[in-house]
Amino acid sequence: MSLTQHDIDAARARVPLAFRAPLPVRLRRYALWALFTGLFVWCLYDFDITPQRIWIGLGRLGSVIGFMFPPHVWTSWAEFLPILDGLGETLAIAFLGTVLGAVVAFPLSFLGAKNINRLNFLRLGTRRGYDVIRAFETLILALIFIRAFGLGPLPGILAIAVSEIGTFAKLFSEAIENTSEKPIEGVKASGGSRLQQIRYGLMPQVNPVILSILLYNFESNVRSGTILGIVGAGGIGFLLADRISAYRWDEAWSIIFLIIVMVYVIDWLSGLIRTRLIGKTDLAK
């Protein structure tokens, strides 16, 4: 039996309260929307975000973009070599930081997985440690390490590695917790030790997820490495900041374009690696 619009209108006329939320629920919704709107308007006012300021800023932004075109083309290998060195250094910083973070985070992730670590106080303490590490932004860590180790790639590598320890450990432990117990029970029934259960029953389930996480974060760390270079942690970001501070906008745009190309190539290669090692996912199924 299908209801017509006439039937619905008649039922709404007979019992109107059945077609809308109760008064307390509606009042809470109105209060939340009023709070959200008030907070949004207050932020606009407190941060001095006005149409006039935005209009003036857009005009200046247009001038800056105009200075970027046409992009600069390096005519000699001696001029272009430092740019290539900066791109390679950024790539190396991201790679080493990702690998070091994963190496430290991998064993820590087992301490945070409830199906591996049955001691609640140790597991919860380890997870809170993940949160403490992730609370520090990579840029803040880079500034701290620059003060300790000086300028160059080392602070950038350490900043990415420490930041990724918290991220990787959390994601790895969640992947370990979401595995099926059946393969582990099969290894156990065959007489396998606890270590063998993890090696042959759990890790084959976790490895594709870990690989996907590593590849994605490596792509992200390449972009982060560019930002770290601006504060003195090495890489192409240092050259980009130098060109911007010297108002050499055409060269700055060329460097930005090369960074975009590098990130695109890394994303493409990561997709190939995922397809080769994990397999192609058929979204149509």
JOCORZI-V31757 format. One record per helix or strand of 2 or more residues. SS is the DSSP state (helix for helix, strand for strand). FROM is the first residue (numbers start at 0). LEN is the number of residues. If there is no record, write none. Layout:
SS:FROM:LEN
SS:FROM:LEN
This chain:
helix:4:10
helix:15:4
helix:22:24
helix:50:18
helix:76:35
helix:119:15
helix:137:12
helix:152:25
helix:181:8
helix:193:37
helix:235:10
helix:248:29
